């Protein structure tokens, strides 16, 4: 089993920054990739960013150039640095982990952290 605990959400004005953190524990050897997904009311859940065990990264087009996913293996922590935030970034953000090497289908989820961006 894998446990994920997020922190770092909050409220910020447009143009501001936030950094989300996700501490991973348990059977981490089984994890192929870590990612951040978000879900806003009335919208479909989407994968925002992901990072594989090999270091490859993925970003959804809407956050490219503004968000950066990274990890600190010594701390078993994955980060999502969010800059130049926009009101449309407002959502519940979830840290997730997958054992799937072909696609990011989450096997484990964190509890979620709210990000609210005001205009």
C-alpha positions as a Markdown table, in Angstrom:
| # | Residue | x | y | z |
|---|---|---|---|---|
| 1 | Unk | 0.0 | 0.0 | 0.0 |
| 2 | Unk | 1.0 | 3.6 | -0.6 |
| 3 | Unk | -0.1 | 6.6 | 1.4 |
| 4 | Unk | -0.1 | 10.2 | 0.0 |
| 5 | Unk | -0.5 | 13.3 | 2.1 |
| 6 | Unk | -0.8 | 16.7 | 0.4 |
| 7 | Unk | -0.2 | 20.1 | 1.8 |
| 8 | Unk | 0.3 | 23.7 | 0.5 |
| 9 | Unk | -3.1 | 24.7 | -0.9 |
| 10 | Unk | -4.7 | 28.0 | -0.1 |
| 11 | Unk | -6.1 | 31.2 | -1.5 |
| 12 | Unk | -4.1 | 33.6 | -3.6 |
| 13 | Unk | -4.7 | 36.5 | -6.0 |
| 14 | Unk | -4.3 | 36.1 | -9.7 |
| 15 | Unk | -0.6 | 36.2 | -10.6 |
| 16 | Unk | 0.4 | 34.8 | -7.3 |
| 17 | Unk | 2.2 | 31.5 | -6.5 |
| 18 | Unk | 1.6 | 28.4 | -4.4 |
| 19 | Unk | 3.6 | 25.3 | -3.9 |
| 20 | Unk | 1.9 | 22.0 | -3.3 |
| 21 | Unk | 3.7 | 19.1 | -1.5 |
| 22 | Unk | 2.9 | 15.4 | -1.4 |
| 23 | Unk | 4.7 | 13.1 | 1.0 |
| 24 | Unk | 4.7 | 9.5 | -0.1 |
| 25 | Unk | 5.0 | 6.5 | 2.2 |
| 26 | Unk | 4.5 | 2.8 | 2.1 |
| 27 | Unk | 5.4 | 0.5 | -0.8 |
| 28 | Unk | 6.9 | 3.2 | -3.0 |
| 29 | Unk | 9.0 | 0.8 | -4.9 |
| 30 | Unk | 5.9 | -0.2 | -6.9 |
| 31 | Unk | 5.2 | 3.4 | -8.1 |
| 32 | Unk | 6.0 | 4.2 | -11.8 |
| 33 | Unk | 4.9 | 7.8 | -11.7 |
| 34 | Unk | 3.5 | 10.5 | -9.5 |
| 35 | Unk | 1.2 | 13.2 | -10.6 |
| 36 | Unk | -1.2 | 16.0 | -9.7 |
| 37 | Unk | -4.8 | 16.0 | -10.8 |
| 38 | Unk | -7.4 | 18.7 | -10.3 |
| 39 | Unk | -11.1 | 18.8 | -10.2 |
| 40 | Unk | -13.2 | 22.0 | -10.4 |
| 41 | Unk | -17.0 | 22.1 | -10.0 |
| 42 | Unk | -18.7 | 21.6 | -13.3 |
| 43 | Unk | -15.5 | 20.4 | -15.0 |
| 44 | Unk | -13.9 | 17.1 | -15.7 |
| 45 | Unk | -11.0 | 16.0 | -13.6 |
| 46 | Unk | -7.8 | 16.5 | -15.4 |
| 47 | Unk | -4.2 | 15.4 | -15.0 |
| 48 | Unk | -2.2 | 18.6 | -14.5 |
| 49 | Unk | 1.3 | 17.3 | -14.3 |
| 50 | Unk | 3.2 | 14.0 | -13.8 |
| 51 | Unk | 6.7 | 12.8 | -13.3 |
| 52 | Unk | 7.9 | 9.3 | -13.9 |
| 53 | Unk | 10.5 | 7.3 | -11.9 |
| 54 | Unk | 12.9 | 8.1 | -14.8 |
| 55 | Unk | 12.3 | 11.8 | -14.5 |
| 56 | Unk | 10.2 | 12.4 | -17.5 |
| 57 | Unk | 7.5 | 15.0 | -17.1 |
| 58 | Unk | 4.1 | 15.8 | -18.5 |
| 59 | Unk | 2.1 | 19.0 | -18.3 |
| 60 | Unk | -1.4 | 19.8 | -19.6 |
| 61 | Unk | -1.2 | 22.6 | -22.1 |
| 62 | Unk | -3.0 | 25.1 | -19.9 |
| 63 | Unk | -0.2 | 25.1 | -17.3 |
| 64 | Unk | 2.9 | 24.8 | -19.4 |
| 65 | Unk | 5.4 | 27.5 | -18.6 |
| 66 | Unk | 3.6 | 28.2 | -15.3 |
| 67 | Unk | 3.7 | 25.0 | -13.3 |
| 68 | Unk | 6.7 | 22.8 | -12.5 |
| 69 | Unk | 6.5 | 19.3 | -11.0 |
| 70 | Unk | 9.6 | 18.0 | -9.2 |
| 71 | Unk | 10.5 | 15.4 | -6.6 |
| 72 | Unk | 13.0 | 15.0 | -3.7 |
| 73 | Unk | 13.7 | 11.3 | -3.5 |
| 74 | Unk | 15.5 | 11.7 | -0.1 |
| 75 | Unk | 12.3 | 13.2 | 1.3 |
| 76 | Unk | 9.9 | 11.0 | -0.6 |
| 77 | Unk | 8.1 | 14.2 | -1.6 |
| 78 | Unk | 6.7 | 15.4 | -4.9 |
| 79 | Unk | 6.1 | 19.1 | -5.4 |
| 80 | Unk | 4.0 | 21.2 | -7.7 |
| 81 | Unk | 5.2 | 24.8 | -8.0 |
| 82 | Unk | 2.4 | 26.9 | -9.4 |
| 83 | Unk | 3.3 | 30.4 | -10.7 |
| 84 | Unk | 1.3 | 33.1 | -12.5 |
| 85 | Unk | -1.9 | 31.5 | -11.1 |
| 86 | Unk | -5.2 | 32.3 | -12.9 |
| 87 | Unk | -8.8 | 32.1 | -11.6 |
| 88 | Unk | -9.3 | 29.1 | -13.9 |
| 89 | Unk | -6.7 | 27.2 | -11.8 |
| 90 | Unk | -9.1 | 27.2 | -8.9 |
| 91 | Unk | -9.9 | 23.5 | -8.1 |
| 92 | Unk | -9.3 | 20.7 | -5.6 |
| 93 | Unk | -5.8 | 19.4 | -6.3 |
| 94 | Unk | -5.0 | 15.7 | -5.7 |
| 95 | Unk | -1.7 | 14.0 | -5.5 |
| 96 | Unk | -1.8 | 10.6 | -7.1 |
| 97 | Unk | 0.5 | 7.7 | -7.9 |
| 98 | Unk | 0.3 | 5.0 | -10.5 |
| 99 | Unk | 2.0 | 1.6 | -11.0 |
| 100 | Unk | 1.0 | 1.7 | -14.7 |
| 101 | Unk | 3.9 | 2.2 | -17.0 |
| 102 | Unk | 1.8 | 2.9 | -20.1 |
| 103 | Unk | -0.6 | 5.5 | -18.9 |
| 104 | Unk | -1.4 | 7.6 | -15.8 |
| 105 | Unk | -4.2 | 5.7 | -14.2 |
| 106 | Unk | -4.1 | 6.5 | -10.5 |
| 107 | Unk | -3.8 | 3.6 | -8.1 |
| 108 | Unk | -3.4 | 5.7 | -5.0 |
| 109 | Unk | -4.8 | 9.1 | -4.1 |
| 110 | Unk | -4.2 | 11.8 | -1.5 |
| 111 | Unk | -7.0 | 13.5 | 0.3 |
| 112 | Unk | -6.8 | 16.6 | -1.8 |
| 113 | Unk | -6.0 | 20.3 | -1.1 |
| 114 | Unk | -8.0 | 23.3 | -2.2 |
| 115 | Unk | -6.5 | 26.0 | -4.4 |
| 116 | Unk | -8.5 | 29.2 | -4.9 |
| 117 | Unk | -7.3 | 32.0 | -7.2 |
| 118 | Unk | -9.2 | 35.2 | -7.0 |
| 119 | Unk | -9.2 | 37.9 | -9.8 |
